[in-house]
Amino acid sequence: MDYLHRLMQFVRIQDCLDILIVAYIIYKAIGLLRETRAMQLIKGIVVLLAIFQLSVWLQLSVLNYILMNTLQFGVIAMLIVFQPELRRGLEKVGRSKFGQILNLTNLTSPEEITKTIDIISESVSTLSKNRIGALIVIERKTKIRDIVRTGIRIDSEISPELLVNIFVPNTPLHDGAVVVRENRIMAAACFLPLTQNQDLTLEFGTRHRAALGMSETSDAVVIVVSEETGKISIALEGSLTRNLTPASLTRALLKILIPAQKKNKQARKMLLWKGRAG
């Protein structure tokens, strides 16, 4: 007890908070690195550090000199080579709950989102039945103006007729992606970045690779309709969900695009309205 009492005299609340924050940052950093090829590099650096420490203990001056210079330039090289991974990591931090505190611009109501989802699902159903290839990007918190600028600007209210007609073969805008922001089609014939994932099989065509690439570099939801099979897929955060029906697509979009807190607020409003009506 005396030991704990003396320890508490030297340890402040700020020290405990400091340790918890650092531990949380390290935990999240490991989680982000585990999803990237940078993890293999980190393992290599750990091995080099162990050899470097061994060279210090055994007084291996030549090896120590080589490793010291290698590690100094290695940090700069790592920042350059793994710039895409670092960017994606920072984007994930921005899309986290802490980053969402700063996001005060998304005022779209659940009713408007649901209406847009219904229009997209209806359009995708028509495209799938007719085996018309399509690539639809739904913008979320990460603004993708750079992607919009690669296509033909439309900035029109979304409708099933417009969305289907864009992807009809041999029309000027059918080749590329459509970008949807809230309830408007912002642009068509947009170019998307291809995925950097080298483990994909040859069955994935350009549309699926572009959808994955877009989902890896932003928080956008990307819908793919296969021209060969008519099958519907969703790409989100670097993962692809395949073989969806129009109904399961609607359910997935509702779950992704309408956060739980918005659903709860809407439910409370409905109960309040019913109470007043009664």
Contacts in CASP RR format, 6 or more apart in sequence:
PFRMAT RR
TARGET T0000
AUTHOR 0000-0000-0000
METHOD contacts of the structure
MODEL  1
MDYLHRLMQFVRIQDCLDILIVAYIIYKAIGLLRETRAMQLIKGIVVLLA
IFQLSVWLQLSVLNYILMNTLQFGVIAMLIVFQPELRRGLEKVGRSKFGQ
ILNLTNLTSPEEITKTIDIISESVSTLSKNRIGALIVIERKTKIRDIVRT
GIRIDSEISPELLVNIFVPNTPLHDGAVVVRENRIMAAACFLPLTQNQDL
TLEFGTRHRAALGMSETSDAVVIVVSEETGKISIALEGSLTRNLTPASLT
RALLKILIPAQKKNKQARKMLLWKGRAG
28 93 0 8 1.000
32 88 0 8 1.000
32 89 0 8 1.000
32 92 0 8 1.000
33 39 0 8 1.000
33 42 0 8 1.000
33 85 0 8 1.000
36 82 0 8 1.000
36 85 0 8 1.000
36 88 0 8 1.000
37 85 0 8 1.000
38 78 0 8 1.000
38 82 0 8 1.000
38 85 0 8 1.000
41 78 0 8 1.000
41 82 0 8 1.000
45 71 0 8 1.000
45 78 0 8 1.000
48 67 0 8 1.000
48 70 0 8 1.000
48 71 0 8 1.000
49 71 0 8 1.000
51 63 0 8 1.000
51 67 0 8 1.000
52 64 0 8 1.000
52 67 0 8 1.000
52 68 0 8 1.000
52 71 0 8 1.000
54 60 0 8 1.000
55 63 0 8 1.000
55 64 0 8 1.000
55 67 0 8 1.000
56 64 0 8 1.000
79 86 0 8 1.000
84 196 0 8 1.000
84 217 0 8 1.000
87 217 0 8 1.000
88 216 0 8 1.000
88 217 0 8 1.000
91 142 0 8 1.000
91 217 0 8 1.000
91 218 0 8 1.000
91 219 0 8 1.000
93 99 0 8 1.000
94 100 0 8 1.000
95 141 0 8 1.000
95 142 0 8 1.000
95 219 0 8 1.000
100 141 0 8 1.000
103 141 0 8 1.000
106 141 0 8 1.000
108 182 0 8 1.000
108 183 0 8 1.000
110 258 0 8 1.000
110 262 0 8 1.000
110 263 0 8 1.000
110 266 0 8 1.000
111 266 0 8 1.000
112 182 0 8 1.000
112 183 0 8 1.000
113 257 0 8 1.000
113 258 0 8 1.000
114 254 0 8 1.000
114 258 0 8 1.000
115 183 0 8 1.000
116 158 0 8 1.000
116 180 0 8 1.000
116 182 0 8 1.000
116 183 0 8 1.000
117 250 0 8 1.000
117 253 0 8 1.000
117 254 0 8 1.000
117 257 0 8 1.000
118 250 0 8 1.000
119 158 0 8 1.000
119 159 0 8 1.000
119 160 0 8 1.000
119 163 0 8 1.000
120 136 0 8 1.000
120 138 0 8 1.000
120 158 0 8 1.000
120 163 0 8 1.000
120 180 0 8 1.000
120 223 0 8 1.000
120 253 0 8 1.000
121 246 0 8 1.000
121 247 0 8 1.000
121 249 0 8 1.000
121 250 0 8 1.000
121 253 0 8 1.000
122 160 0 8 1.000
122 246 0 8 1.000
123 160 0 8 1.000
123 163 0 8 1.000
123 164 0 8 1.000
124 134 0 8 1.000
124 136 0 8 1.000
124 223 0 8 1.000
124 225 0 8 1.000
124 232 0 8 1.000
124 246 0 8 1.000
124 249 0 8 1.000
125 246 0 8 1.000
126 132 0 8 1.000
126 160 0 8 1.000
126 164 0 8 1.000
127 133 0 8 1.000
127 134 0 8 1.000
127 164 0 8 1.000
127 167 0 8 1.000
127 225 0 8 1.000
127 230 0 8 1.000
128 225 0 8 1.000
128 230 0 8 1.000
128 231 0 8 1.000
128 232 0 8 1.000
128 246 0 8 1.000
129 230 0 8 1.000
131 226 0 8 1.000
131 227 0 8 1.000
131 228 0 8 1.000
131 229 0 8 1.000
131 230 0 8 1.000
132 164 0 8 1.000
132 167 0 8 1.000
132 168 0 8 1.000
132 169 0 8 1.000
132 225 0 8 1.000
132 227 0 8 1.000
133 167 0 8 1.000
133 207 0 8 1.000
133 225 0 8 1.000
133 226 0 8 1.000
133 227 0 8 1.000
133 230 0 8 1.000
134 167 0 8 1.000
134 178 0 8 1.000
134 223 0 8 1.000
134 224 0 8 1.000
134 225 0 8 1.000
135 176 0 8 1.000
135 177 0 8 1.000
135 178 0 8 1.000
135 192 0 8 1.000
135 207 0 8 1.000
135 210 0 8 1.000
135 211 0 8 1.000
135 222 0 8 1.000
135 223 0 8 1.000
135 224 0 8 1.000
135 225 0 8 1.000
136 163 0 8 1.000
136 177 0 8 1.000
136 178 0 8 1.000
136 180 0 8 1.000
136 222 0 8 1.000
136 223 0 8 1.000
137 144 0 8 1.000
137 147 0 8 1.000
137 177 0 8 1.000
137 178 0 8 1.000
137 179 0 8 1.000
137 180 0 8 1.000
137 190 0 8 1.000
137 192 0 8 1.000
137 214 0 8 1.000
137 220 0 8 1.000
137 221 0 8 1.000
137 222 0 8 1.000
138 180 0 8 1.000
138 220 0 8 1.000
138 221 0 8 1.000
138 222 0 8 1.000
138 223 0 8 1.000
138 253 0 8 1.000
138 257 0 8 1.000
139 179 0 8 1.000
139 180 0 8 1.000
139 181 0 8 1.000
139 182 0 8 1.000
139 186 0 8 1.000
139 220 0 8 1.000
140 218 0 8 1.000
140 219 0 8 1.000
140 220 0 8 1.000
140 221 0 8 1.000
140 257 0 8 1.000
141 219 0 8 1.000
142 218 0 8 1.000
142 219 0 8 1.000
142 220 0 8 1.000
144 179 0 8 1.000
144 214 0 8 1.000
144 218 0 8 1.000
144 220 0 8 1.000
147 177 0 8 1.000
147 179 0 8 1.000
147 187 0 8 1.000
147 190 0 8 1.000
147 191 0 8 1.000
147 192 0 8 1.000
147 214 0 8 1.000
148 179 0 8 1.000
148 186 0 8 1.000
148 187 0 8 1.000
148 190 0 8 1.000
149 187 0 8 1.000
150 190 0 8 1.000
150 191 0 8 1.000
151 176 0 8 1.000
151 187 0 8 1.000
151 188 0 8 1.000
151 189 0 8 1.000
151 190 0 8 1.000
151 191 0 8 1.000
152 172 0 8 1.000
152 173 0 8 1.000
152 187 0 8 1.000
152 188 0 8 1.000
152 189 0 8 1.000
153 186 0 8 1.000
153 187 0 8 1.000
154 185 0 8 1.000
154 186 0 8 1.000
154 187 0 8 1.000
154 188 0 8 1.000
155 184 0 8 1.000
155 185 0 8 1.000
155 186 0 8 1.000
155 187 0 8 1.000
156 162 0 8 1.000
156 184 0 8 1.000
156 185 0 8 1.000
157 183 0 8 1.000
157 184 0 8 1.000
157 185 0 8 1.000
158 180 0 8 1.000
158 183 0 8 1.000
158 184 0 8 1.000
158 185 0 8 1.000
162 185 0 8 1.000
163 178 0 8 1.000
163 185 0 8 1.000
165 171 0 8 1.000
166 173 0 8 1.000
166 174 0 8 1.000
166 178 0 8 1.000
166 185 0 8 1.000
166 188 0 8 1.000
167 174 0 8 1.000
167 178 0 8 1.000
167 225 0 8 1.000
168 174 0 8 1.000
172 189 0 8 1.000
173 188 0 8 1.000
173 189 0 8 1.000
174 189 0 8 1.000
175 189 0 8 1.000
176 188 0 8 1.000
176 189 0 8 1.000
176 190 0 8 1.000
176 191 0 8 1.000
176 192 0 8 1.000
177 188 0 8 1.000
177 189 0 8 1.000
177 190 0 8 1.000
177 191 0 8 1.000
177 192 0 8 1.000
177 210 0 8 1.000
177 214 0 8 1.000
177 222 0 8 1.000
178 185 0 8 1.000
178 187 0 8 1.000
178 188 0 8 1.000
178 190 0 8 1.000
179 185 0 8 1.000
179 186 0 8 1.000
179 187 0 8 1.000
179 188 0 8 1.000
179 190 0 8 1.000
180 186 0 8 1.000
192 210 0 8 1.000
192 211 0 8 1.000
192 213 0 8 1.000
192 214 0 8 1.000
192 222 0 8 1.000
193 210 0 8 1.000
193 213 0 8 1.000
193 214 0 8 1.000
193 216 0 8 1.000
193 217 0 8 1.000
194 206 0 8 1.000
194 209 0 8 1.000
194 210 0 8 1.000
194 213 0 8 1.000
195 209 0 8 1.000
195 210 0 8 1.000
195 212 0 8 1.000
195 213 0 8 1.000
195 216 0 8 1.000
195 238 0 8 1.000
196 213 0 8 1.000
196 216 0 8 1.000
197 212 0 8 1.000
197 216 0 8 1.000
197 238 0 8 1.000
200 209 0 8 1.000
200 212 0 8 1.000
204 212 0 8 1.000
207 224 0 8 1.000
207 226 0 8 1.000
207 227 0 8 1.000
208 224 0 8 1.000
208 226 0 8 1.000
208 233 0 8 1.000
208 235 0 8 1.000
208 240 0 8 1.000
210 222 0 8 1.000
211 222 0 8 1.000
211 223 0 8 1.000
211 224 0 8 1.000
211 233 0 8 1.000
211 235 0 8 1.000
211 240 0 8 1.000
212 222 0 8 1.000
212 235 0 8 1.000
212 238 0 8 1.000
212 240 0 8 1.000
213 235 0 8 1.000
213 238 0 8 1.000
214 220 0 8 1.000
214 222 0 8 1.000
214 235 0 8 1.000
215 221 0 8 1.000
215 222 0 8 1.000
215 235 0 8 1.000
215 236 0 8 1.000
215 237 0 8 1.000
215 238 0 8 1.000
215 239 0 8 1.000
216 237 0 8 1.000
216 238 0 8 1.000
219 237 0 8 1.000
221 234 0 8 1.000
221 235 0 8 1.000
221 236 0 8 1.000
221 253 0 8 1.000
221 256 0 8 1.000
221 257 0 8 1.000
222 234 0 8 1.000
222 235 0 8 1.000
222 236 0 8 1.000
223 232 0 8 1.000
223 233 0 8 1.000
223 234 0 8 1.000
223 249 0 8 1.000
224 232 0 8 1.000
224 233 0 8 1.000
224 234 0 8 1.000
224 235 0 8 1.000
225 231 0 8 1.000
225 232 0 8 1.000
226 232 0 8 1.000
226 233 0 8 1.000
231 242 0 8 1.000
231 243 0 8 1.000
231 244 0 8 1.000
232 243 0 8 1.000
232 244 0 8 1.000
232 245 0 8 1.000
232 246 0 8 1.000
232 249 0 8 1.000
233 240 0 8 1.000
233 241 0 8 1.000
233 242 0 8 1.000
233 243 0 8 1.000
233 244 0 8 1.000
234 240 0 8 1.000
234 241 0 8 1.000
234 244 0 8 1.000
234 249 0 8 1.000
234 252 0 8 1.000
234 253 0 8 1.000
235 241 0 8 1.000
236 256 0 8 1.000
241 252 0 8 1.000
244 252 0 8 1.000
END
